[in-house]
Amino acid sequence: MKSVYDNIKVLASLVPAVRTADANGSTVDALGYNSGQAVIVAGDIDLTTGDETYALKVQHSSDDSTWADVSGATTTVTADNQVKVIRLDGIGTSINRYLRVVLDVGGTTPSIPCSAVINLGRGFAGPAN
């Protein structure tokens, strides 16, 4: 019998922390997987002055040094305790092997407790774990 555990590999890109500035997540190597998703979990965000913004995106690289945004792989956190999911179809074809989640904050007093993991699926071989 197959289970989720056998078919999905979970890797951290942004470890849980309170962030007040832009941040690049750690690199995730997606070699051997065809699809995935970035899962962003936010806590109580600062919206004190009303001009704070919290945008997250997935970037990809073929060499783990030169990064570009994955087309359409962006989301914005606008309220406390949100969970956002970004789909990543075409890893190895339209999306390069190395992935990371990037946080862009703006405004007067931005503060966001958050984390981001990348779940990889449809692996060439199994089990994933």
C-alpha positions, 0 to 999 in steps of 0.5 A: 500500500502507498502512503503520502509519506512514501510519495512526498519529500518535504524540505525546508527553505525558510525555517521558522523565524520572525522576519523584518527584512527581505530573506532568501530561503535555503536551496532545495535540490529537486533532482528526481522529482517532477512536481511540487508545492511551496507551503508558506505558513505565517503567524501574526503579521504586523499591519500597524501602519497599513503600508506593510506588505509580505510577498513570497515567491519561488525562484529556480536555478540550474546551477544553484547560483544564478536565480530567476523567478518561477513564472506565476509562483508568487503569493501575498500574505495579507492577514494573520495566520494564513497558509499559502500554497504555490504549485510547481509543475514541470520541475526538470522541464520548465522549472530548473532543479534548484528551488528556494522561497524568497520573502519580500517585505515592505512598509514602515514596520514589517514583521512576519513570523513565517516558514516555508517548505517545499514538498516534492512529488512524482519522484522518478524512484520511490519511496521518497523517504 
